[in-house]
Amino acid sequence: MNHQNVNMESNNIKSEKETDLEQNNVEESVCFKKVARVATDWMLDFMFLKLCRHFKEQKFEEFNQTLAVFESMSVNSPLNGDRRAEKTLISAFLARVMHGKELDCRFDDGDDCVMPLMSASTIWPKLQDAVADGNVFKNITILLFVQSVAVCLEKDQHKSASSALKWFDNNLELPKNLAVKVATVVSQRKTYHPLLTTFSFNHLLASVQSFLDAYLEENPSDYLLKEATKAASSSKNCGDLKDSADEDTSETANISDKEPDKKLTKENRKKNLRTKRSLMSTKITNLWLPDSPYLKKPCISVKRLSEEEITLVTSPNKMEETMISRRRGKKKWTPGLDQCLIEGVKRHGVVF
C-alpha cells in the first residue's frame, strides 16, 4: 500500500510539472505584446461597464474614480478601432452628463463658456450611429438643449442661461419653435415652466440610460465580468466579503450632509474650472485650509474654584446655614445691653 501511495504522488508531481512546462511553452510561443493587448482590451471593457453601472446608480465619486482609470488606460493603450473609439466617446458623453449641474466644471480647453451639458451636445451627434432608436437620439438632443438652459435658471444664473441659448443658436441646429419657447422661458425667468418640467434632468438621465441598455445589449463586452463573476462565486470566502463601495458611498453622503454650504466668488470659480483631465475632485479645497473658519474648534474655559466655593457647592448643610444667616433681621435690644451702656457712660462719659 505504501509503495502504491508513493507511486501515485510521484505521478501527480510529474503531471503538474508537465502542465507547467506546457504553459511555459505556450507563453513563449505567443508574443507577450499580443497577450497584453488582449488583457488591456478586456480591462477597458470592464471599466466601461463599471462606468455605465455607476452612471445608472448615480454614484458620483465612484464614477469619477473609474473614469480616471479608464481615461489613463485609453490614453496609454495601443488599441485602436471604431468600437474602441465609440466607447471612449460614450464615456466622455456620460462624464459630461454626470457633471451636468456643475456649471463651473469645464471639459473643453480654451472655452470657458461651454458648460458640461453644452459640451455633451457636441459629442452626442457623433454617436448617432451607435443609437439604435432614432426617437431616443432626437429626444436626448432636445433634452440636452433644454437642460443646458434649465440648470442655469435653477441656480439663478440668468446670464449663463442667455449665453447658453446664444451658443446653441450659433453652433447647433435646433427646431425653431423649441428655440423660441426656451428663449421665452429665459426672458420670463420661470424656473418651474411646464417646458422645463417636461424635459427635466431626471428625464435626461432616464433617456441616456435607455440608450446605454440598448447599446450594451448589442455590444456586451462582458468577458472579464463573466470570468470574474465565476471566480467570485466559486470562492469559499465569498460570503465574508462586503461591498466596500456601498459603505464608502454612505460615508461620503453623511459627510456631504454635514459640510456647510459656501458661496463661490468669481476668483474661486475660476480656480475651480476643471478641464477634462481633472475630474477626480469635486469639493471646494478652501474648506480644508488652516485658516478656514469651518476648522475652528469650540473652546471651553475652566475656572478653578476656591476651597470655600467648593465647600458651598458640595456641602448642603453649609448652604442651608448661609441661607438662614442671610434671612436673619435685626437683633432685639436686651436689658443686658442697657447695663453695659450705663457702665460705659459712667466710665468714659458722654462725648458730643
C-alpha positions in Angstrom: 0.0 0.0 0.0 2.8 2.4 0.9 4.6 1.8 -2.4 1.3 2.5 -4.3 0.8 5.8 -2.5 4.4 6.8 -3.2 3.9 6.0 -6.9 0.7 7.9 -7.1 2.2 11.0 -5.5 5.2 10.9 -7.9 2.9 10.6 -10.9 0.9 13.6 -9.7 4.1 15.7 -9.3 5.2 14.7 -12.8 1.8 15.6 -14.3 2.0 19.0 -12.6 5.5 19.7 -13.9 4.4 18.6 -17.4 1.5 21.0 -17.2 3.7 23.9 -16.1 6.1 23.2 -18.9 3.3 23.2 -21.4 2.0 26.5 -20.1 5.5 28.0 -20.3 5.9 26.7 -23.9 2.6 28.3 -24.8 3.6 31.6 -23.2 6.9 31.6 -25.0 5.3 30.8 -28.4 2.8 33.8 -28.1 4.2 37.3 -28.2 3.7 39.0 -24.8 2.6 42.2 -26.5 -0.3 40.4 -28.1 -1.3 39.0 -24.7 -1.0 42.4 -23.1 -3.3 43.9 -25.8 -5.9 41.2 -25.3 -5.8 41.7 -21.5 -5.9 45.5 -21.8 -8.9 45.2 -24.2 -10.7 43.1 -21.6 -9.9 45.6 -18.8 -11.1 48.5 -20.8 -14.3 46.7 -21.5 -14.7 46.0 -17.8 -14.0 49.7 -16.9 -16.6 50.8 -19.5 -19.1 48.5 -17.9 -18.3 50.0 -14.5 -18.8 53.5 -15.8 -22.2 52.5 -17.1 -23.1 50.9 -13.8 -22.0 53.9 -11.7 -23.9 56.2 -14.1 -27.1 54.1 -13.7 -26.7 54.1 -9.9 -25.7 57.8 -9.9 -22.6 57.1 -7.7 -20.7 60.3 -8.3 -17.4 59.6 -6.6 -17.1 56.0 -7.9 -17.9 57.2 -11.4 -15.1 59.8 -11.3 -12.6 57.2 -10.0 -13.5 54.7 -12.7 -13.4 57.5 -15.3 -9.8 58.4 -14.3 -8.7 54.8 -14.6 -10.5 54.4 -18.0 -9.0 57.6 -19.3 -5.5 56.7 -18.3 -5.7 53.2 -19.8 -7.3 54.6 -23.0 -4.5 57.2 -23.5 -1.7 54.7 -22.9 -3.3 51.8 -24.7 -2.1 50.9 -28.3 -5.6 49.6 -29.1 -7.4 51.3 -32.0 -10.6 50.7 -33.9 -14.0 52.1 -34.4 -15.6 50.1 -31.5 -12.9 51.3 -29.0 -13.2 55.0 -30.2 -17.0 54.7 -29.9 -16.8 53.5 -26.3 -14.4 56.3 -25.5 -16.9 58.8 -26.9 -19.7 57.3 -24.9 -17.6 57.6 -21.7 -16.8 61.2 -22.4 -20.5 61.9 -23.1 -21.5 60.2 -19.8 -18.9 62.2 -17.9 -20.4 65.5 -19.2 -24.0 64.4 -18.3 -22.9 63.2 -14.9 -21.4 66.7 -14.2 -24.3 68.4 -15.9 -25.4 70.5 -12.9 -21.9 71.7 -12.1 -21.8 74.9 -14.0 -18.2 75.7 -13.0 -16.8 72.4 -14.5 -15.1 72.7 -17.8 -14.3 69.9 -20.3 -13.3 71.9 -23.4 -9.9 73.5 -23.2 -9.8 77.2 -24.2 -13.5 77.9 -24.0 -14.8 78.9 -20.5 -18.3 79.5 -21.8 -19.0 75.9 -22.7 -20.7 74.2 -19.7 -20.9 70.3 -19.3 -24.3 69.8 -21.0 -23.3 72.1 -23.8 -20.1 70.1 -24.3 -22.2 66.9 -24.2 -24.3 68.3 -27.0 -21.2 68.5 -29.3 -20.4 64.8 -28.6 -23.9 63.4 -29.0 -24.2 63.9 -32.8 -21.0 61.8 -33.2 -22.8 58.9 -31.5 -25.8 58.9 -33.8 -24.7 55.6 -35.5 -24.5 53.9 -32.1 -28.1 54.8 -31.2 -30.5 52.1 -32.4 -33.7 54.1 -31.9 -34.0 57.4 -33.8 -36.6 58.7 -31.4 -34.2 58.3 -28.5 -31.5 60.2 -30.3 -33.9 63.1 -31.1 -35.3 63.1 -27.5 -31.8 63.3 -25.9 -30.8 66.1 -28.3 -33.8 68.2 -27.2 -33.2 67.3 -23.5 -29.6 68.4 -23.7 -30.6 71.8 -25.1 -33.4 72.4 -22.6 -31.4 71.3 -19.6 -28.4 73.3 -20.6 -30.5 76.4 -20.0 -32.6 75.0 -17.2 -29.7 74.2 -14.9 -28.6 77.8 -15.2 -32.1 79.1 -14.3 -32.2 76.7 -11.3 -29.0 78.3 -9.9 -30.2 81.9 -10.6 -27.6 82.4 -13.3 -29.7 84.1 -15.9 -26.7 85.5 -17.8 -25.3 82.0 -18.2 -28.7 80.8 -19.5 -28.8 83.6 -22.1 -25.2 82.8 -23.2 -26.1 79.1 -23.5 -29.1 80.0 -25.6 -26.9 82.0 -27.9 -24.3 79.3 -28.1 -26.8 76.7 -29.2 -28.1 79.1 -31.8 -24.6 79.6 -33.3 -23.3 76.0 -33.0 -26.2 73.5 -33.4 -29.3 73.2 -35.5 -32.5 73.0 -33.4 -36.2 73.3 -34.2 -37.1 77.0 -34.3 -40.3 76.5 -32.3 -38.4 74.9 -29.5 -35.7 77.6 -29.5 -38.4 80.3 -29.3 -40.1 78.6 -26.4 -36.9 78.3 -24.5 -36.0 81.9 -25.2 -39.4 82.9 -23.8 -38.7 80.9 -20.6 -35.3 82.6 -20.2 -36.8 86.1 -20.6 -39.6 85.3 -18.1 -37.2 83.6 -15.7 -39.7 80.9 -14.9 -37.8 78.0 -13.2 -40.9 75.8 -13.0 -42.2 76.4 -16.5 -44.1 73.3 -17.9 -41.4 73.0 -20.7 -38.7 72.6 -18.1 -40.6 70.1 -16.0 -41.5 68.1 -19.1 -37.9 67.9 -20.3 -36.4 67.6 -16.8 -32.9 66.5 -15.8 -34.2 63.2 -14.5 -35.9 62.6 -17.9 -32.5 63.2 -19.5 -30.8 60.6 -17.2 -33.5 58.1 -17.9 -33.2 58.6 -21.7 -29.4 58.2 -21.6 -29.8 55.1 -19.5 -32.2 53.6 -22.1 -29.6 54.3 -24.8 -26.9 52.5 -22.7 -29.1 49.5 -22.1 -29.7 49.1 -25.8 -26.0 49.6 -26.6 -24.8 47.1 -24.0 -27.3 44.5 -25.2 -25.9 44.8 -28.7 -22.2 45.2 -27.5 -21.9 43.2 -24.3 -18.2 43.5 -23.7 -18.6 41.4 -20.6 -16.0 38.6 -21.0 -13.9 39.7 -18.0 -17.1 40.4 -16.0 -18.3 36.9 -16.6 -15.0 35.3 -15.6 -14.7 37.5 -12.5 -18.2 36.5 -11.6 -17.4 32.8 -11.9 -14.2 33.2 -9.8 -16.1 35.2 -7.1 -19.0 32.7 -6.9 -16.6 29.7 -6.6 -14.5 31.4 -3.9 -15.0 29.9 -0.4 -14.6 33.3 1.3 -17.1 35.0 -1.0 -19.7 35.1 1.8 -17.3 37.0 4.0 -16.7 39.8 1.5 -18.5 43.1 1.9 -19.4 45.7 -0.6 -17.0 48.4 0.4 -18.3 50.7 -2.3 -21.7 50.9 -0.7 -20.1 51.7 2.7 -17.9 54.4 1.2 -20.9 55.9 -0.6 -22.9 56.1 2.7 -20.0 57.7 4.5 -19.4 60.3 1.8 -23.2 61.0 1.8 -23.1 61.6 5.6 -20.0 63.8 5.3 -21.5 65.8 2.5 -24.7 66.4 4.5 -22.6 67.8 7.4 -20.4 70.1 5.3 -21.5 73.8 5.3 -22.6 75.5 2.1 -20.3 78.1 0.8 -20.9 80.6 -2.0 -18.2 80.8 -4.6 -16.7 84.1 -5.6 -15.6 84.9 -9.1 -12.0 84.2 -8.2 -12.9 80.8 -6.7 -15.0 79.9 -9.7 -12.0 80.5 -12.0 -9.8 78.3 -9.7 -12.4 75.6 -9.7 -12.8 75.4 -13.5 -11.8 71.8 -14.2 -10.6 70.5 -17.6 -11.4 67.1 -19.0 -8.1 65.8 -17.3 -9.1 66.8 -13.7 -12.4 65.2 -12.8 -11.4 63.4 -9.6 -12.0 66.2 -7.1 -15.4 68.0 -6.9 -15.0 69.5 -3.4 -14.0 73.1 -2.6 -10.4 72.8 -1.4 -10.7 76.1 0.6 -12.7 74.3 3.2 -9.6 72.5 4.3 -7.2 75.4 4.6 -5.7 76.0 8.1 -7.3 79.5 8.3 -10.8 78.2 7.3 -13.5 79.2 9.8 -15.0 75.7 9.4 -12.0 74.1 11.0 -12.0 76.3 14.2 -13.0 74.1 17.1 -15.1 75.4 20.1 -13.0 76.4 23.1 -14.1 75.7 26.7 -12.6 77.8 29.5 -12.4 76.3 33.1 -12.3 78.4 36.2 -10.6 77.0 39.3 -12.8 77.2 42.4 -11.5 78.1 45.9 -11.9 75.8 48.9 -14.8 77.9 50.3 -16.6 77.8 47.0 -16.2 74.1 46.7 -17.5 73.7 50.3 -20.5 75.8 49.5 -21.2 73.7 46.4 -20.7 70.3 47.9 -22.0 70.8 51.4 -25.8 71.1 51.6 -25.7 71.8 55.4 -23.4 74.8 54.8 -25.6 76.2 52.1 -28.6 76.0 54.4 -26.7 77.8 57.2 -25.7 80.6 54.9 -29.2 81.0 53.6 -30.5 81.1 57.2 -27.9 83.7 58.2 -28.8 85.9 55.2 -32.5 85.8 56.2 -32.0 86.9 59.8 -33.1 90.5 60.6 -32.0 93.0 63.4 -31.4 91.6 66.9 -33.7 92.6 69.8 -32.4 95.2 72.5 -32.0 93.4 75.8 -31.6 94.6 79.5 -28.0 93.3 79.5 -27.2 95.7 76.7 -28.7 98.6 78.8 -26.5 97.8 81.7 -23.4 97.7 79.5 -24.4 101.1 78.0 -24.8 102.7 81.5 -21.4 101.4 82.8 -19.7 102.7 79.7 -21.2 106.2 80.2 -20.1 106.3 83.8 -16.5 105.3 82.9 -15.9 107.3 79.7 -18.6 110.0 79.9 -20.7 111.3 77.0 -18.8 112.5 74.0 -20.6 115.3 72.0 
